[in-house]
Amino acid sequence: MQIAHVSLPAWLTPRLSRLPSEPLLQHDGDRFVLSLPAPRPPQLDDFGRTSTGLAGFDLHNFRMLPQERMSGSAQYSPQGLDELVQQLPHVDPKNIFLCDLREEPHLMVDGLPVSWQLPARHTFDSHLEPWLLAQTRKLGSAVESEVDAVHKLGAHALRYHVFDSCAPSRQVINQFVHDMRGLPPDAWVHFHCAGGMGRTTTFMCLRDMMLNAKRDSFEDILSRQARLGGMDLLHVAHGDARAQGRLEVLQHFYQYCKTNSDGFQTLYN
């Protein structure tokens, strides 16, 4: 992440000309810093496509598994959201379910995705994002929430609060199972986090397991998602406790899916 108060690239500054050079907000005594994804050059994805518009802000790390009607990417801008809908093969927006996996609060400011860097001790507060939305609007910028942007397309917005590089909590997984089991047969599910790798790959694996655990091995599912362009979650570096914990949760969830016999009416435990 590039922090806005350090130095913004010249081409980006005009897009944020109405924001102060050091946008700091106070909330319950905490300091919040406006952050932007670092710009990245255009590059081909796994299907030979390039991102359009502002490089790195539109549809970075995009991949899809058409036979399972799911896809994943990094955080998108409003323009990237439009591009996403165009990339999906003959899918009506009303059948698209966009799953936001980010714990950290984030908004769309002047057509760019921005997030607020939280103190390390901070945990999710359902009132925080609306508060940030209201405060950022006071700066005079065009601001909207991701939910608003999704609803403009006629699509559905789902939110699962997961810390970066960590496994989802049991509560989050149960909510995910509840939501997925109720989807219509023609639903298309798209996952995103900040960079489109760790959390996005994790949830694409969870979805893959719900669909295919009775047919495919655990290793096959994780390897398939890695080949698709996601993170290799199967091979954990020595001493990486968070990655090891995530792998163990995935292994446990796979066994749950493999043995489930009631259409996931019994939640994960």
Secondary structure by P-SEA (a helix, b strand, c coil): cccccccccccccccccccccccccccccbbbbbbbcccccccccccccccccccccccccccccccccccccccccaaaaaaaaaaccccccccbbbbbcccbbbbbcccbbbbbbcccccccccaaaaaaaaaaaaaccccccaaaaaaaacbbbbbbbbcccccccaaaaaaaaaaaaaccccbbbbbbcccccaaaaaaaaaaaaacccccccaaaaaaaaaaacccccccccccaaaaaaaaaaaaaaaaaaaacccccccccc
